[in-house]
Amino acid sequence: MNTPENSVSIFALGGINEIGKNMYVLQVENDIVVIDCGSKFPDESLLGIDLIIQDISYLKEHKEHIRGLIITHGHEDHIGGIPHLLKQLNMPIYATRFSLGIIGIKLKEHGLLRSTETHIIDSQSTINFNAIKCTFFKINHSIPDGLGIAFHTPEGTIVHTGDFKFDLTPVNNEHADIHTMAEIGKKGVLLLLSESTNAERPGFTPSESLIGGHIEDAFRKANRKVFISTFASNIHRVQQVVDAAQKTNRKLALLGRSMVNVVGVAIELGYLHVPEGMILEANEINRMDPERVAILCTGSQGEPMAALSRLSTGNFRQVNILPEDTVIFSATPIPGNEKGVSRIIDNLFLLGAKVIYGSDESNDMHVTGHACQEELKLMLTLMKPKYFIPIHGEYRMLHKHRILAESVGVERENIFIINNGDVVDINKSIARQTRKVSSGNIFVDGLGIGDVGSIVLRDRKLLSEEGMLIIVFTLSRTDGEIVSGPDTISRGFVYAPDSEELIDEVNRLVVTTIKTTQTANFNQYNVLKQSIKATVGKFLYAKTKRKPMILPVIVEI
């Protein structure tokens, strides 16, 4: 994509019409800035996939023009893809101290820490990338050090809000830079990109500070051990758990690798304040009186291998949840995770635990970190943009956000609801969306990036639903005659000892197919395999109404 002189182009490679894997690209002439590089966790249909990241084909094609990666905040859907990006494209990272602390953990795990150029920024920083000048403003979110970004370009100012809410009583006393936002808006905003996660929710988001009292109250009422699960990155929430434990004379243990790592970084950098001697090791929990113990753990989203999931099934080696223990979910399920969370809650009740979950105004253990409708309108009012692109949300959220923008005066024809890859070009202060760049999902499976595609996933789905038959036989290299077999092995299709008659029929059918398929050119084994698959598949469907994967294996001697 070649941009005309002085023109500006902006598009998303992730984060639009979806929740997760946020990545936005701003190009001014020959300067490219990347905003965020997140990842997305797979749903149950993506069998065996560990992570979903962005298709960065466009960035690879224009790598010589990339000036840097700017991070708005340290949540996984904004930083989770960084190691995979840097393995393909080396670029400097600009982020706040806390965000870089979490990113550093990932870079170290992937062996990239020493080779990556990093720069600490804050709300007072200014970065110049030739035709692009970047300034920043503080926002409130469910993680420390969140930033919005103002890009000053020859065409005008483009603002990216990051994830935000307006919390007038923040736990860390770090208030949003509302005056800075108003000043940016007063000078003129050409284009605003604003998050849409809670565009369906009316009103204002409650303050995080309200949760501390509810947590402390639950700790006081608990008769035995207290387990509380939340996002490891929500350091404001973790601080309130620490405060509640101190006030109720409890020691605090941390369970789960991400919880231990992130809390460690937060303490080291001064974002979390924990009294000396409060932290317990996991192997010390059982030596303490249960009413003196609180346990902060991962797993609030139902992740199968997280600490809370293993605790709920009695598979955590050092700690058990016993009858009358209290378990608190200090998070709400992300869409798609409801089933896993419900399963854990059921398991906890079976163990006899007292479980606190869900939303109840008098006893709520969670508030969102995202702006609701009135806050979204406030951001639009402060910025007063000529053009608007709602981002970070599924289509219905983007649609609702467009309606909110219209209600505060943005012209309907100046609002772009786009898909990942849709390019909005701005030239002479006129914005148009007429082009696309390559975008999509790249699947990470173990150490493989992008080597699992739709065909492999289709095979995995077939194996999981219908099972497979492996048909092994030996043929003579000289005349193509059957030397031994066929032997048919069933995996996930039928239980062979109970289906001997069916297996024998399959074997007889294979022999017949081999003899009828053989010709003068009897070593055309691909033709033979396809014939066996078709014949056996048709037979099995007629007999069982199932379509297992059929794998003929030919041994030649």
Secondary structure, DSSP 8 states (H G I E B T S, - for coil): ----TT-EEEEEEESBSBSS--EEEEEETTEEEEE----B---TTSTT--EEEE--HHHHHTGGGEEEEE-S---HHHHTTHHHHHTT----EEE-HHHHHHHHHHHHHTT-TTT--EEE--TT-EEEETTEEEEEEE-B-SSTT-EEEEEEETTEEEEE--S-B--SS-TT-----HHHHHHHHHH-EEEEEEE-TTTTS-S----THHHHHHHHHHHHH-SS-EEEE--TT-HHHHHHHHHHHHHTT-EEEEESHHHHHHHHHHHHHTSS---TT-EE-GGGGGGS-GGGEEEEES-TT--TTSHHHHHHTT--SS----TT-EEEE-S---TT-HHHHHHHHHHHHHTT-EEE-S--TTT-----SS--HHHHHHHHHHH-EEEEEEESB-HHHHHHHHHHHHHTT--GGGB----TTEEEEEETTEEEEEEE----EEEEETTEES---HHHHHHHHHHHHH-EEEEEEEE-TTT--EEEEEEEEEESS--GGG-HHHHHHHHHHHHHHHHHH--SSTT-HHHHHHHHHHHHHHHHHHHHS---EEEEEEEE-
